[in-house]
Amino acid sequence: TKDMVLKDYSLKNQLLVRWYQGKCQIDAAWCN
């Protein structure tokens, strides 16, 4: 269903945000 797709998308989005934040902490220049 559409709801399941939305949940899956938001979960992937959270993982991406976490990965991005972790990458920023390791390599600040990569984020700027």
C-alpha atoms as an extended CHARMM CRD file, in Angstrom:
* protein
*
        32  EXT
         1         1  THR       CA              0.0000000000        0.0000000000        0.0000000000  PROA      1               0.0000000000
         2         2  LYS       CA              0.9050000000        3.6550000000       -0.2770000000  PROA      2               0.0000000000
         3         3  ASP       CA              1.2950000000        3.8610000000        3.5080000000  PROA      3               0.0000000000
         4         4  MET       CA              3.8990000000        1.0810000000        3.5430000000  PROA      4               0.0000000000
         5         5  VAL       CA              5.8450000000        2.7800000000        0.7760000000  PROA      5               0.0000000000
         6         6  LEU       CA              5.7930000000        6.0260000000        2.7460000000  PROA      6               0.0000000000
         7         7  LYS       CA              7.0700000000        4.2660000000        5.8730000000  PROA      7               0.0000000000
         8         8  ASP       CA              9.8130000000        2.5710000000        3.8860000000  PROA      8               0.0000000000
         9         9  TYR       CA             10.7880000000        5.8930000000        2.3390000000  PROA      9               0.0000000000
        10        10  SER       CA             10.9490000000        7.7260000000        5.6610000000  PROA      10              0.0000000000
        11        11  LEU       CA             13.0500000000        4.9160000000        7.1500000000  PROA      11              0.0000000000
        12        12  LYS       CA             15.5290000000        5.1480000000        4.2770000000  PROA      12              0.0000000000
        13        13  ASN       CA             15.5130000000        8.9180000000        4.6220000000  PROA      13              0.0000000000
        14        14  GLN       CA             16.3770000000        8.6620000000        8.3370000000  PROA      14              0.0000000000
        15        15  LEU       CA             19.2720000000        6.3470000000        7.5370000000  PROA      15              0.0000000000
        16        16  LEU       CA             20.5000000000        8.7390000000        4.8700000000  PROA      16              0.0000000000
        17        17  VAL       CA             20.3270000000       11.6870000000        7.2710000000  PROA      17              0.0000000000
        18        18  ARG       CA             22.2080000000        9.7170000000        9.9370000000  PROA      18              0.0000000000
        19        19  TRP       CA             24.8620000000        8.6680000000        7.4190000000  PROA      19              0.0000000000
        20        20  TYR       CA             25.1900000000       12.2610000000        6.2050000000  PROA      20              0.0000000000
        21        21  GLN       CA             25.5740000000       13.6130000000        9.7420000000  PROA      21              0.0000000000
        22        22  GLY       CA             28.1710000000       10.9660000000       10.5510000000  PROA      22              0.0000000000
        23        23  LYS       CA             30.0840000000       11.8190000000        7.3790000000  PROA      23              0.0000000000
        24        24  CYS       CA             29.9840000000       15.5100000000        8.3620000000  PROA      24              0.0000000000
        25        25  GLN       CA             31.4750000000       14.7620000000       11.7760000000  PROA      25              0.0000000000
        26        26  ILE       CA             34.2690000000       12.7200000000       10.2150000000  PROA      26              0.0000000000
        27        27  ASP       CA             34.9550000000       15.0560000000        7.3050000000  PROA      27              0.0000000000
        28        28  ALA       CA             33.5380000000       18.5620000000        7.7150000000  PROA      28              0.0000000000
        29        29  ALA       CA             35.0170000000       19.7110000000        4.4070000000  PROA      29              0.0000000000
        30        30  TRP       CA             32.8980000000       17.1220000000        2.5920000000  PROA      30              0.0000000000
        31        31  CYS       CA             29.7330000000       18.8720000000        3.7870000000  PROA      31              0.0000000000
        32        32  ASN       CA             30.6590000000       22.4190000000        2.8380000000  PROA      32              0.0000000000
